[in-house]
Amino acid sequence: MSQPSTQNKQYRIAFIQSSWHEAIVEQGKRGFLEKFNSLGLSSKLVDFYSLPGALEIPLKCKQVCEANNYDLVIAAGFVVDGGIYRHDFVASAVLNGIMNVQLELGTPILSMVLTPHSFDDSEQRNKFFQDHFIIKGHEIADAAHAILSEN
């Protein structure tokens, strides 16, 4: 796949992430940046935004898309089952909100908002999800590269 030509156009990307389970979500950003840089793209093309929780992600996506000329937005978060039904609602609301913003404004939004089937705060599970988020970060960078290459 050819690389996006940043010589003719300066691509702009917004990377929006929630702070809940920050040690895990931060690994997604790390994986994204590793892969993004390995594709010959500069992290200077990316603006980073941090939010308290995942529910705020769709609104921030809309705000940054309307206020800035982003070619692409990445949304990252980790919504876990804390023993109540709310995680299903949160995950659904976030993903539906992201999709609505994407369709309304025409800016691609890639989701790295993950909802595991089960989660406990043990060291072993944290390590598993940190490693998993690095992989997801690589995948998001590949997807971003593909989308930017089409423009």
C-alpha positions as CSV (number, residue, x, y, z in Angstrom):
1,M,0.0,0.0,0.0
2,S,1.4,3.4,-0.9
3,Q,2.1,5.9,1.8
4,P,0.1,9.1,2.1
5,S,1.9,12.0,0.6
6,T,2.4,14.5,3.3
7,Q,4.5,16.6,0.9
8,N,1.4,17.8,-1.0
9,K,-1.0,17.9,2.0
10,Q,-0.5,18.1,5.8
11,Y,-2.8,15.5,7.2
12,R,-4.3,16.3,10.6
13,I,-5.5,13.6,13.0
14,A,-7.2,14.0,16.4
15,F,-6.6,11.3,19.0
16,I,-9.2,11.4,21.7
17,Q,-9.0,9.1,24.7
18,S,-10.7,8.6,28.0
19,S,-8.8,8.5,31.3
20,W,-10.6,5.6,33.0
21,H,-8.1,2.7,33.0
22,E,-5.6,5.1,31.7
23,A,-2.6,2.7,32.0
24,I,-4.4,0.3,29.6
25,V,-5.8,2.9,27.2
26,E,-2.4,4.7,27.0
27,Q,-0.9,1.5,25.5
28,G,-3.3,1.9,22.6
29,K,-1.8,5.4,22.0
30,R,1.7,4.0,22.3
31,G,1.0,1.2,19.8
32,F,-0.6,3.7,17.4
33,L,2.4,6.0,17.6
34,E,4.9,3.2,17.1
35,K,3.2,1.9,14.0
36,F,2.3,5.4,12.7
37,N,6.0,6.4,12.9
38,S,7.1,3.1,11.3
39,L,4.8,3.9,8.4
40,G,6.9,7.1,7.8
41,L,4.3,9.4,9.3
42,S,5.1,12.0,11.9
43,S,3.4,12.2,15.3
44,K,3.4,16.0,14.7
45,L,0.4,15.4,12.5
46,V,-1.6,14.2,15.6
47,D,-3.3,16.4,18.2
48,F,-4.1,14.5,21.5
49,Y,-7.1,15.1,23.7
50,S,-7.8,13.4,27.1
51,L,-11.2,13.2,28.6
52,P,-12.5,11.9,32.0
53,G,-14.6,9.1,30.6
54,A,-15.8,7.4,27.5
55,L,-19.2,9.0,27.5
56,E,-17.6,12.3,26.6
57,I,-15.9,10.9,23.5
58,P,-18.7,11.5,20.9
59,L,-19.1,15.2,21.9
60,K,-15.4,15.8,21.8
61,C,-15.2,14.2,18.4
62,K,-17.9,16.5,17.2
63,Q,-16.3,19.6,18.7
64,V,-12.9,18.9,17.2
65,C,-14.3,18.0,13.8
66,E,-16.3,21.2,13.7
67,A,-13.6,23.5,15.0
68,N,-10.6,22.0,13.2
69,N,-9.9,20.6,9.8
70,Y,-9.1,17.0,10.8
71,D,-8.8,14.4,8.1
72,L,-9.4,11.7,10.6
73,V,-10.3,11.2,14.3
74,I,-9.3,8.3,16.5
75,A,-11.4,7.5,19.7
76,A,-9.8,5.4,22.4
77,G,-11.4,4.1,25.6
78,F,-11.9,1.1,27.8
79,V,-15.5,0.4,29.1
80,V,-15.6,-2.4,31.6
81,D,-18.2,-4.3,33.5
82,G,-18.0,-3.0,37.0
83,G,-20.8,-5.3,38.2
84,I,-23.7,-3.3,37.0
85,Y,-25.5,-3.0,33.6
86,R,-24.2,0.5,32.9
87,H,-21.1,-0.7,30.9
88,D,-23.4,-2.0,28.1
89,F,-25.2,1.3,28.0
90,V,-22.0,3.3,28.0
91,A,-20.4,1.2,25.2
92,S,-23.5,1.4,23.1
93,A,-23.9,5.2,23.6
94,V,-20.3,5.9,22.8
95,L,-20.2,3.8,19.6
96,N,-23.6,5.1,18.4
97,G,-22.5,8.7,19.2
98,I,-19.2,8.2,17.3
99,M,-21.1,6.8,14.3
100,N,-23.6,9.6,14.3
101,V,-20.9,12.3,14.3
102,Q,-19.0,10.5,11.6
103,L,-22.1,10.3,9.4
104,E,-23.2,13.9,10.1
105,L,-19.9,15.6,9.6
106,G,-18.2,13.3,7.1
107,T,-15.0,12.9,9.0
108,P,-13.8,9.3,9.5
109,I,-13.7,8.3,13.1
110,L,-11.8,5.1,14.0
111,S,-12.8,3.5,17.2
112,M,-10.5,1.9,19.7
113,V,-13.2,1.9,22.4
114,L,-13.1,-1.6,23.7
115,T,-15.5,-3.4,26.0
116,P,-14.2,-6.7,27.3
117,H,-16.6,-9.6,28.2
118,S,-14.9,-9.8,31.6
119,F,-12.5,-7.7,33.5
120,D,-10.9,-7.7,36.9
121,D,-8.3,-5.4,38.2
122,S,-5.7,-8.1,38.7
123,E,-2.1,-7.6,37.5
124,Q,-2.5,-10.5,35.0
125,R,-5.7,-9.0,33.4
126,N,-4.2,-5.5,33.3
127,K,-1.1,-6.9,31.5
128,F,-3.3,-8.8,29.0
129,F,-5.3,-5.7,28.1
130,Q,-2.3,-3.5,28.0
131,D,-0.7,-5.9,25.5
132,H,-4.0,-6.1,23.6
133,F,-4.3,-2.3,23.3
134,I,-0.8,-2.1,21.8
135,I,-2.0,-4.5,19.1
136,K,-5.2,-2.4,18.6
137,G,-3.0,0.7,18.4
138,H,-1.1,-0.9,15.5
139,E,-4.3,-1.8,13.8
140,I,-5.7,1.7,14.1
141,A,-2.5,3.2,12.7
142,D,-2.8,0.8,9.7
143,A,-6.4,1.8,9.2
144,A,-5.5,5.5,9.5
145,H,-2.8,5.0,7.0
146,A,-5.2,3.3,4.6
147,I,-7.7,6.1,4.9
148,L,-5.2,8.9,4.4
149,S,-3.7,7.0,1.4
150,E,-7.1,7.2,-0.3
151,N,-7.3,11.0,0.0
